[in-house]
Amino acid sequence: MRRHWLLPRLLAGKLARGEVSNTEVAYFMIGNLLLGSALYYSGVVWGNPPWTALSLWECALVVVVTVYGMIRCFDAAGGEANARFAADFNCLSFPIWLWTSVIVWSAFWIVTWLLRRWGLEVVPASSPFAETYAFVFGKAGWVLTAGAIVGSQIIFFAWMRATLAAAAAERMSRTQ
């Protein structure tokens, strides 16, 4: 293992001397995203029931999408030849995450609202099926949430890859 990956002072020196490759920068970016996912799914935060089969499955999907998405983004941006990869990715992350979140979570809440409204009209609380409906809807809620989380990751990386590829193509056309 490279010691400077874990020791900020050593890393700062290597960065100052220009000894950190673009590929290594991409590894740091993957590490940052995965660390965030690991903390979110670990039970360290209160928002998630830790270590359920469903939360671990969702986490595994997020990890796979993150690693695959970052690799595809790095390649689309020009790979090692693009010295601006980190700046491009980080700057583009804000507007792409913003619009991805607005679109995906708006759709999530609309579908959730429709399911609740439909369910309350079709299955009243006094119905003998109310308990079954509550169980099924409880699982459907998880499926919708996991779909929104994993789906937003997929949309983010697909959009980022396309945008980075367009930026790389524009850079190439300007240098020729």
MORAVEN-V683783 format. One record per backbone hydrogen bond with DSSP energy under -1.0 kcal/mol. CO is the residue of the C=O (numbers start at 1). NH is the residue of the N-H. If there is no record, write none. Layout:
# MORAVEN-V683783
co=CO nh=NH
co=CO nh=NH
This chain:
# MORAVEN-V683783
co=2 nh=5
co=3 nh=6
co=3 nh=7
co=7 nh=11
co=8 nh=12
co=9 nh=13
co=10 nh=14
co=11 nh=15
co=12 nh=16
co=13 nh=17
co=14 nh=19
co=15 nh=18
co=21 nh=25
co=22 nh=26
co=23 nh=27
co=24 nh=28
co=25 nh=29
co=26 nh=30
co=27 nh=31
co=28 nh=32
co=29 nh=33
co=30 nh=34
co=31 nh=35
co=32 nh=36
co=33 nh=37
co=34 nh=38
co=35 nh=39
co=36 nh=40
co=37 nh=41
co=52 nh=56
co=53 nh=57
co=54 nh=58
co=55 nh=59
co=56 nh=60
co=57 nh=61
co=58 nh=62
co=59 nh=63
co=60 nh=64
co=61 nh=65
co=62 nh=66
co=63 nh=67
co=64 nh=68
co=65 nh=69
co=66 nh=70
co=67 nh=71
co=68 nh=72
co=69 nh=73
co=70 nh=74
co=71 nh=75
co=72 nh=76
co=73 nh=77
co=74 nh=79
co=75 nh=78
co=78 nh=81
co=79 nh=82
co=81 nh=83
co=82 nh=85
co=84 nh=88
co=85 nh=89
co=86 nh=90
co=87 nh=91
co=88 nh=92
co=89 nh=93
co=92 nh=96
co=93 nh=97
co=94 nh=98
co=95 nh=99
co=96 nh=100
co=97 nh=101
co=98 nh=102
co=99 nh=103
co=100 nh=104
co=101 nh=105
co=102 nh=106
co=103 nh=107
co=104 nh=108
co=105 nh=109
co=106 nh=110
co=107 nh=111
co=108 nh=112
co=109 nh=113
co=110 nh=114
co=111 nh=115
co=112 nh=116
co=113 nh=117
co=114 nh=118
co=115 nh=119
co=116 nh=120
co=117 nh=121
co=118 nh=122
co=119 nh=123
co=124 nh=127
co=127 nh=130
co=129 nh=133
co=130 nh=134
co=131 nh=135
co=132 nh=136
co=133 nh=137
co=134 nh=138
co=135 nh=139
co=136 nh=140
co=137 nh=141
co=138 nh=142
co=139 nh=143
co=140 nh=144
co=141 nh=145
co=142 nh=146
co=143 nh=147
co=144 nh=148
co=145 nh=149
co=146 nh=150
co=147 nh=151
co=148 nh=152
co=149 nh=153
co=150 nh=154
co=151 nh=155
co=152 nh=156
co=153 nh=157
co=154 nh=158
co=155 nh=159
co=156 nh=160
co=157 nh=161
co=158 nh=162
co=159 nh=163
co=160 nh=164
co=161 nh=165
co=162 nh=166
co=163 nh=167
co=164 nh=168
co=165 nh=169
co=166 nh=170
co=167 nh=171
co=168 nh=172
co=169 nh=173
co=170 nh=174
co=171 nh=175
